[in-house]
Amino acid sequence: MVWTKEEIRFLKGFKDPWSIQEFLDSIDYNPNAECRSPRWVIKKRAAHCFEGALFAAAALEFLGNKPLIVDLKAFNDDDHVIAVFREEGYWGAVAKSNFTTLRYREPVYRSLRELVMSYFDFYFNLNGEKSLRSYSLPFDLSAYSSRQWSTTDEDLEYIGDKIESMHHFPVVTEKMIKKLKVASRSMLEAGLLGSKAEGLYKPE
């Protein structure tokens, strides 16, 4: 990736995955239906979940990790994308979300599924319905290095199309879904703390 000197100085400010998360938490949520590069995120100080995951993957790559993202599919809700990393064999995640409960995960999870399931009870729509249904394996963004995905002005929806087309592993059965309880009012309020209304999915 061809970073400018200013961008390199900025990226050197990240010391670990948590510092990347702190940056994502500090910037605005982008409610627009677009997918811009990590370079744009640095300039505009805004990102939605997909842009945030791409930015986190780029920053993690700068720190020496593989740029890996995982797609989480939901029913009657927005899908979610997270950047994942491993420390001493354990999985963690960095993420941007309009919901406070769908962001960072410590690298304490023994498997990818274990990491994904840490989001389950906190992944709900505005009706409080728990909506997470499946997840993909990590996708290595190095596959698109030739397209300069970190620094391009090109819309990156092609990456979204790629992870959308990947096989997704279900996390609940139909029988389980019928028994799911809605999130409590206090949990819903906590999840929406500081959210940007125009960026929220409107469930049926």
C-alpha positions in Angstrom: 0.0 0.0 0.0 1.3 3.5 -0.8 0.8 5.6 2.3 1.8 9.2 2.4 4.4 10.4 4.9 1.5 12.1 6.9 -0.5 8.9 6.9 2.5 6.8 8.0 3.0 9.2 11.0 -0.6 8.8 11.8 -0.5 5.0 11.6 2.6 4.9 13.8 0.4 6.3 16.6 -1.3 2.9 16.9 0.5 0.6 19.3 -2.0 -2.3 19.5 -5.5 -3.3 18.4 -7.1 -1.4 21.4 -5.6 1.9 20.2 -7.2 1.3 16.8 -10.5 0.7 18.5 -10.1 3.9 20.5 -9.7 5.8 17.3 -12.8 4.2 15.7 -14.8 5.0 18.8 -13.7 8.7 18.6 -14.9 9.3 15.1 -18.4 9.9 13.6 -20.6 7.2 12.3 -21.0 7.5 8.5 -24.7 6.9 7.7 -24.2 7.1 3.9 -24.6 4.0 1.6 -21.0 4.0 0.3 -17.8 2.2 1.1 -14.7 4.3 1.2 -11.1 3.3 1.8 -9.1 3.6 5.0 -7.4 6.7 3.5 -10.8 8.4 3.3 -11.5 7.4 7.0 -8.3 9.1 8.0 -9.2 12.2 6.1 -12.8 12.5 7.0 -12.7 11.0 10.5 -15.9 9.0 9.8 -16.8 5.4 9.1 -19.7 2.9 9.1 -19.1 -0.6 10.2 -17.8 -1.9 6.9 -15.5 1.1 6.5 -14.4 0.7 10.1 -13.5 -2.9 9.6 -11.5 -2.1 6.5 -9.7 0.7 8.3 -9.0 -1.6 11.3 -7.7 -4.3 9.0 -5.4 -1.8 7.3 -4.1 -0.5 10.6 -3.6 -4.1 11.9 -1.6 -4.9 8.8 0.5 -1.8 9.4 1.2 -3.3 12.9 2.3 -6.6 11.3 -0.9 -8.6 11.3 -2.8 -10.1 8.4 -5.7 -7.8 7.2 -8.6 -10.1 8.0 -12.3 -9.3 8.1 -15.3 -11.5 9.0 -18.8 -11.0 7.8 -21.7 -11.4 10.3 -25.1 -11.9 8.7 -28.3 -10.8 10.4 -32.1 -11.2 9.9 -34.2 -8.0 9.9 -31.1 -6.0 10.7 -27.9 -4.7 9.3 -25.1 -7.2 8.7 -21.9 -6.4 10.6 -18.2 -6.7 9.5 -15.4 -7.0 12.0 -11.6 -7.0 11.7 -10.1 -10.0 13.5 -6.6 -10.7 14.9 -4.9 -13.3 16.9 -2.6 -13.0 19.9 -0.9 -16.1 21.2 -3.4 -18.2 19.3 -6.5 -16.5 20.6 -8.9 -14.4 18.6 -9.9 -10.8 19.1 -11.7 -8.2 17.1 -11.8 -4.5 16.3 -15.0 -3.0 14.9 -17.0 0.2 14.3 -20.7 0.1 15.1 -23.6 2.4 15.7 -24.3 0.0 18.7 -21.9 0.2 21.6 -22.2 -3.6 22.2 -20.8 -4.7 18.8 -17.3 -3.3 18.9 -14.0 -4.5 20.4 -13.4 -8.0 21.7 -10.4 -8.9 23.7 -8.1 -11.7 22.2 -9.3 -14.4 24.6 -11.4 -16.6 22.3 -10.1 -20.0 21.4 -12.0 -20.3 18.1 -13.5 -18.0 15.6 -17.0 -19.3 16.4 -16.4 -18.6 20.1 -15.5 -15.0 19.2 -18.6 -14.6 16.9 -20.9 -15.9 19.6 -19.6 -13.3 22.1 -21.7 -10.9 19.9 -24.9 -12.9 19.9 -26.8 -11.6 23.0 -25.7 -8.0 22.2 -26.7 -8.1 18.5 -30.2 -6.9 18.3 -32.3 -4.5 16.1 -34.4 -1.5 17.3 -37.2 -3.9 18.3 -34.8 -5.7 20.6 -34.9 -8.9 18.4 -31.7 -10.8 18.5 -30.7 -10.9 14.9 -27.3 -12.6 14.3 -27.7 -15.7 12.2 -24.4 -16.7 10.6 -20.7 -15.8 9.9 -18.0 -16.2 7.3 -14.5 -17.4 7.7 -11.9 -14.6 7.8 -11.2 -13.0 4.4 -7.6 -11.9 3.8 -7.7 -8.5 2.1 -4.2 -9.1 0.8 -6.1 -10.7 -2.1 -6.9 -7.2 -3.3 -3.5 -5.6 -2.7 -3.1 -4.9 -6.4 -6.2 -2.7 -6.3 -4.7 -0.6 -3.4 -7.8 -1.1 -1.3 -6.4 0.9 1.6 -5.6 4.0 -0.3 -7.8 4.0 -3.4 -10.5 6.5 -4.3 -12.5 3.6 -5.8 -15.7 2.5 -4.0 -14.9 -0.8 -2.2 -18.3 -2.4 -2.6 -16.6 -5.2 -4.5 -15.1 -6.3 -1.2 -18.6 -6.4 0.3 -19.8 -8.4 -2.7 -17.0 -10.9 -2.1 -17.6 -11.5 1.6 -21.4 -11.6 1.0 -20.8 -14.5 -1.5 -18.7 -16.5 0.9 -20.1 -19.5 2.7 -21.6 -18.5 6.1 -21.9 -20.8 9.1 -25.2 -20.7 11.0 -25.1 -19.9 14.7 -28.7 -20.8 15.6 -31.2 -23.4 14.4 -34.8 -22.6 13.5 -36.0 -24.1 16.7 -33.7 -21.9 18.7 -34.8 -18.8 16.8 -38.4 -19.4 17.8 -37.4 -19.3 21.5 -35.3 -16.2 21.4 -36.2 -13.5 23.9 -36.0 -9.8 23.0 -33.3 -7.6 24.6 -34.3 -5.8 27.8 -35.1 -2.1 27.6 -31.9 -1.3 29.6 -29.8 -3.4 27.2 -31.4 -1.7 24.2 -30.7 1.7 25.7 -27.1 0.8 26.5 -26.6 -0.5 22.9 -28.0 2.7 21.4 -25.9 5.1 23.6 -24.5 7.8 21.4 -25.9 6.2 18.2 -26.6 8.2 15.0 -30.3 7.9 14.3 -30.0 8.2 10.5 -27.5 5.3 10.4 -29.8 2.9 12.2 -31.5 0.0 10.4 -35.3 0.3 10.5 -36.7 -3.3 11.2 -40.0 -4.5 9.8 
